[in-house]
């Protein structure tokens, strides 16, 4: 059952990585900034005005905006900024649901007497993030999570927008269909063929008709969202269902040797298992994700007998998956390799005590834990696997704590 007023906030930092760079280097302020050279990890709004977008190739981005200033990413700075912003979030309300390192939902129902109206709370939150962290942030306020997120998208950059309950449909229906969660470019194209371009167009169709166009599950979702039916509440305490990492190789992946690909695999699995042990998580299923030169993707998975966080055990499963996919890699050229460990053990990393893991796995895990302690004290670069010495480890993206 919904609260009567618009008390859900969606807070989203603006061009997060680029804003941190502009904050830390005054010479970059007001100028088009690209974070990352090969692939754009973030673009300032000055660069976005020229059509540059996140995940765009660096060459294309520089062609669109020749005057752009390209800066290398600084993941530690972004992690520290994220931590500082989330401190403000949690000081605003205890009900915070993180979505990523730069956005979250906040439930401010019940705070009127102590903190004021939702719009007063949101305005104060924005001021604090600007003053204490030095970053611009946009906040959308609505009765549902879906509409709060849409409101923040419409208010960007550096804005604040409240959607009153009696104006929800009037606000939502004129928007393009891409504003509906789950509608990407392909789904939008499918709908456009049938003359469906706005949320109002979607709302005019029955659930059955939408299902015939985009599939049953998606049809049900679009029908509900187009009428602003979203019963999800802001929840805290979510634990990850999987832990993953990926490495974009670009066109250079086509020329990589088997040993070079294996080094990428080792680095990704080392990164994933370190995160798992830090969060006291174990998992049973290893998933391989590949993207090829023709932009097609495939996934392969292997489920182990027992949940584990042992680097060697998970690495062995990952290598088997890559070996099985080698004919595809050789024929089509790989541009991205990613792994995820899922089937997470809800009870946590109990393998440290349980006897069924086996002596080899237990010995491996003991070594892993010892390495983690050294890295925790002296930094991740303090100990490196021999196969990775002298190789580019790629970027380790900031992550929310589990």
N, C-alpha and C positions, 0 to 999 in steps of 0.2 A: 504494500500500500504506500502511495506516494505522500510525502510531506506536502502541505498545502501551498507553500511558496517556492520560489526559485532559490534554492539553498545549496546547489552543487556548483562548485567552481572547477573549471579546467584551466590550469596555469601552465603556460608554455613559453619557454625562453625563446627569444627571437634570434634565428641564425646563430645558434649557440656557439659553435667553435669560432666562427668569424667574429662574433661579438666579444668573445674573450680576447682575441687577438687585437681588436680595436681598443678594448679597455686597457690592455697592457702596453700598447704602443700608440701614443697620441698621434704619431705621424700617419697612422692608418685611418683615423677617424674621418668619416665623410667621404671616403674613397672606396672604389670597388675592390674587394678583397676576396681572394680564393684561397681556401685552406686545402692543401694537397695539390700536387702537380699532375701526376698521371691520371688520377680520377678526382673530381671535385668532391671533397668530403663536406664542405660547407661553403656557401657564398653569402657575402653581405648583401643587404637589400640594395645597395648601390650597384652591385654586380647583377643581381636578379633583375634589375630594371632593363638590362640588355638581353634578357632571356636565358641567362645562365641558371642552371638548376643543379641541385645536389645529385651526385652519381653520374653526372655528365663527364665525358672524356675531357681531359685537360686541353687537348688541341682544339676541340670544338668550342670549349668555353673561351679560350683566348682569341679564337676567331670572332666570336660574338662580341667580346669585350677586350680589345687589344690593350687598353690602358690598365687592365686589372693587375693588381699586385698579388703575386703568388707567395704564400708563406707555408713553411713546413708545419705539419701538425705537432702539437705539444699535448700529448694525452694526459700527462700528470697535471698540467694546469687545468684541463677541462674537468678532470675528476675532482680536483680541489674546489673548483667553482661549483660543481654539482652538489658536493657535500654541503657547501655553505648555503646554497639555495634551499636544500631540503631541510636544513636547520630552521630556516625561516618558515617553511611550510608547516613543520611539526610544532613550531612555537605559535602558529596561528590556530591550529586545530589538531586534536589527537587523531582525527579520522582522515588519514592521507593514504591514497592508493597510487603508488608510483607506476608510471607507464614506461618511462625510459629515464635516462640520466638528465633529461631537460624538460620533462613534463609530468604532471600528476593531476589527479582529481582530489578535491578537498570537500568534505561535507561540513558545512558551517551551521547546520540546523541546531537549534538549542543554544546558540551563542549570542542571540540578540541582546539579552540583558547585560552581558559582560563585555561584548565586543562591538555591538551595534548591528546595523543591517548588513546583509550580504554584500551590497555594493560598497559600503563603508569598509568592511573587512577586506574586500578585494583591492580597494584603492590603497589601503594601508599596507597590504602585502606588496603591492607593486612599488610603493615608495621605499619600503625596507630593502627589497631586492636591489633596487637602484642605488640606495645609499650604502648598504652594508656589503654588497657583492659587486656593485658597479656594472650591472647588466640590465638591459631592457627585458621586460616580460609582459606578455599579453594574457589577459584573464577573460574568460567567458563565463557567464553565470546563467543558469537555467534550472528547470525543474527536473530534467533528466540528464544523465551522463552524455548521451548522444548529442543532445541539443547544446549542452555546455561546450562540448568540443567544437561543434559547428560554429558557435558564437565566437570562440577564440580564433578560429580560422578567419572569420569575417572581420574581426577587429584588428588583425595584424597589419603592420607591425606596431608594437609598443602601445597597445590599446586596451580598452576595457569596455565590455558590452554585456548588458543585461537583457535577457529575453523574458518579459513578463509572462506569466501563465496564460493570460487572456490574449496574448499576441503570438503564441507559438506557431500556429498554422500560417498566419499572415507573414511571419518572418521566414518560415521554412520553405513554403511551397514555391516561391519565385526562384529559389536557388537552383544551380545546375545539378544534374543528377549525380555528378561526381562527388557531391558533398555527402552522399549516403555512404555509410561505412560498407566496405566490401566492394564498392564499384570502382574498378580500375579502368584503364584505357580500353581493354578488350570488352568488358561488360558494357561500358558506355557506348562503344561502337555497335554492339548488338542491339542495344535499346534505341540508338539513334536511327538505325535502319527502319524501325517501326514508328518513327516520329516522336520518340520519347526523349525529351531533352531536359526537362525540369522535374523537380520533385513533385510538383503539382500533376504533371503528366503521369508519374508513377502512381500517385494516390488515386487517380481516376480508374485504375485497372483493378480487377479482382486478384486475389491471391493465386487462384488457379491459372489465370492468364499470365501473370508474372512467372509462375512456375514453368509454364510451357516455353517461355522465352529464355529464361536463364537457369532453369533447374529448380527443383522443389525447395531445397534448403535456402538457396539464395532468394527465391521468390517470396518465401515466408518472411525472410529478414527484411527485404525491401518494402513489402507491404506494411510491416509493423513500423519501420522507421519513417516511412513517408507519412504516417499518421502520428508520429512522435510517440509510439508505444515502446518504451524501454524500461523494463522493470528491474534492471540491475541497480544495486546499491553500491555506494562507495565502500570498499572493504579493505581492511588492513591485514597484514600477516600472510600475504600470498607467498608461497614458496615456488621456486622454479620447477616446471615440469621437465625441463631439459637444460643442459649446459652445452653451449656450442661456441665455435669460432670458425672463421673462414678467411681465406686469403685470395684476393683478386690478383691474377697473374698477368692479365692483359694478353696482348698478342705474343709476348715473350714466352708464355706457357707452351706455345706450339713447338718451341725449339728446346724445351727442357729435357734433360736426360732422366733416366729412371732414378739415378742417385739424387738428382736435384729435386725431383718430385718427392722422393722419400724424405729428404730433409724438410720439405714443407709439411709433410704428414707428421713427422716427429715434432716439429715446432708447435703445430696446432694441438696435437694430443697432449703434449707437455703443458701447454697453456690451459686446456680444458680440465685436465685432471688436477692441476694445481688449484683451480677455482673450486672444483668439487670438494677437495680436502679442506680448503679454507671454510667452506660452507657446511662441512660435515654431511656431505651427500655422497651416495653411491648409486650406480646405475647399471642396468643389465643390457641395454640395447645400444649399439653403436650404429649411427646413421652417417653414410657418406653422401655428400651432395656435390655434383659436378656440373659446371656450365661449359658448354663447348663453343667453338669458334663461330658456329651458326646461331648462337644465343639460345639453343635448346638446352634443357636441363634434365638430369636424371638423378634418382636417388637409389641407394642400395643400403640394406641394413643387415645386421647380424645380432642375434640375441644370445648372450652368454648364459651359462647355467646359473651363475650367482651374480648378485650386484657387487660392484667393486669400484674403487677409486684408484686402483693401482695403475700407474702409468704404463708399465710393461705389459700388463694383461690387456688393457684397452688398446695400446699401440699394436699389439699382435693382431687383434681383431680388425683394426683399421687397415693395417697392411694387407691383410687377406682380402678385404673389400676392394682396395686399390688394385691388387694383382688381378682380381676377377674382372675389373673394369678396364684393364690395360688395353685390350683390343679396341674398345670404344675410344679411349684416349688417343691411341696411335692413329686411328682412322679419322677422327673428327677434330683433334686439337683441343686442349683444355685451357680455359681462360679463368676458371675459378675452382678452387677446392675448398670444401667445408666439411666439418664434422659436428655432430651433436651426440651427446649421450643422454638417452631418455630411459623410460621405465625406471624412474627414480624411486629408490627405496624410501618409503615414507618414514621409516623408523630411523633414518640417518645412517651414519657410517659404523654400523655394528660389526663390520668385518674385522675390526681391530682386535676383538675379543673372541669371535666365533672360530671354532677349530676346523670347520669344513672348507675354509678357503684354501688350505694346503700350504706346505712349508715354503715353496718357491714364491707364491703370491704374498705370503706374510713377510718374507725376507725383503721382497721388492718394495712392499708398502712401507716397511720400516725405513728403508733407504729413502723413499720418497718423502716421508715425514721429516727425516733429518735434513734433506735438501731444502724443504719448505722453511724450516726454521732458520737456516743460513740466509735464504733469500729474504725472509721476513725481516731479518736484522740488517742485512747489508744491501738489499735490493735484488731484483730479479736477475740482473746481469752478473751477480757474484759467482754463480755456478751455471755453467752452460754445458749441454751435452756435446761430446766431441764432434759429432756429425754436423753441428750447427756453428762451430767455430769459424769465423770469417765470413759467414753468410748473413744476408739481410734477413732479420727475423720478421719483417713486416710490422704493421701497426697493431698494437693491442688496444682495442677500443675500450673506453671507460664503461664500467658496468655498475649497476646498482647492487648494493649488498643483498645477499639472499635473506 
